[in-house]
Amino acid sequence: MEIPRHWRLKKQRYGLVGEVCPHCDAKIFPPRDVCPHCGGEAKTAFNFSGRGEVYSYTVMHDAPAGFDQNTPYAVALVKLEEGPVVTAQLTDLGEEQPRIGMPVEMVTRKIREDANERGMLIYGYKFRPVLR
Amino acid sequence: MTEEHVHKNGLLKPNRPVGIIGYGAYVPRYRLPGAEVARIWTGGTGGSPVKEKSVPGLDEDVITMSIEAARNALARAGIDPFELRAVWVGSESHPYAVKPTGTIVAEAIGATPAVSAADWEFACKAGTEAFTAAMGLVGSKMANYALAIGMDTAQGRPGDALEYTAAAGGAAYILGPAEEALAVVDSAYSYVSDTPDFFRRAEQKYPEHGQRFTGEPAYFTHITSAARAMLDLTGAAPEDFTFAVFHQPNAKFPQRAASLLGFKPEQITAGLLSPVIGNTYAGAALIGLSAVLDIAKPGDRILVVSFGSGAGSDAFDIRVTDKITERQKKAPTTQDYIARRTPIDYGTYVRIRGNLALK
């Protein structure tokens, strides 16, 4: 079980909360307190819009432990409209095939169960085709 | 105290006028047609009480669905989540037995930490219980804004009549001062009795029907009693309402309740979603209301009556204001979610509802 890690990361995972650099205005995700662009201190919270597009993707058929009940599922690099690229599962594809350039939006979903049916439920961001 | 005296004092009216500041619906994208359930369990010969029902995806539960509905409600309300003083979620499918849904939803929408977060339980009217309490919190001036959610991923035993209808979905409402509201909630009326129509014991996976209590002694008695009391105490007649929404466990019950009370079919059509999404339990009356608000015009009057087994009904007298028009467009509509539809077969349904034993 990794309860402390899940607790520590909840803000960024539930709501795509990153940081904005007060020096160069770069939007940062995941939050790391130091701007990767200008090297300045960056601790100001920033709520990402959740909108972006698929930069690249793959489909998982042989999943790591904890994700095996969800196969097949798509994992994408999503380029957020504010700039950063995040790795996340795609969801709610229905009969749609993932494609590079697909407009997507962030939703908070159940990622997996920690350890087993007695462990905690882990929630976090995924992306789906834009609803409207 | 006489019964008549109790009745006359039964109206729940806030000290300061309150209303709905923002609302948001959620329905998952998967649909199980009733014909699929019939194909497996009756050889395809039986009818179905609904055309199809909504089914949550593998990664969805009451927490994730509540988060999305709450975000839609916040988008319409246009307030900072920090201004919420309550995040209350009514459901009979809270993902944890012990650990609140409310704290996770509050954290995800950015409302923590100065907020009351709690889970409500009253079978299918858990959502309107939270709604009534939110009216009280705002109406007493303890708070300016309170979020009430009714959401479910309902359980039905494989092969049981409920499997045709037990669905997933619901809606979120932000209650606030009437002068900011897109719809003013004038008053509520709650009618309950100890009625053993339907129950699920602790740690049981599926609920049980209490013999023949479901129809007349439970649903119809409580819905019509609450509705008639509301009409009586507010001096209103069915024709005074543009729309009416009744709890909808199937397609037939709410239509019969409307007819018994003197409402016409055109008054209930907009809020009658069970034929196409099934019974969303604690979400049912509230998502019926969200579908109505999506198309309502200033001046429209809406009667909402929920029902929860065990049993009780909450009735609400709602008047739409001129703020509705601009806020309708600020989030996806209920019909946007209903139109987003992927039909599945029974095998897929069994898998994504977790009914396959994998170990």
Interface residues (C-beta under 8 A of the other chain):
Chain A: K10 K11 Y14 G15 V17 N47 Q69 N70 Q89 T91 D92 G94 E95 V107 T108 R109 K110 I111 M120 L121 Y123 K126 L131 R132
Chain B: R29 Y30 G57 L58 D59 E60 D61 I63 T64 I67 E68 P95 Y96 K99 I104 E107 A108 I109 G110 P332 D336 Y337 R340 T342 L358
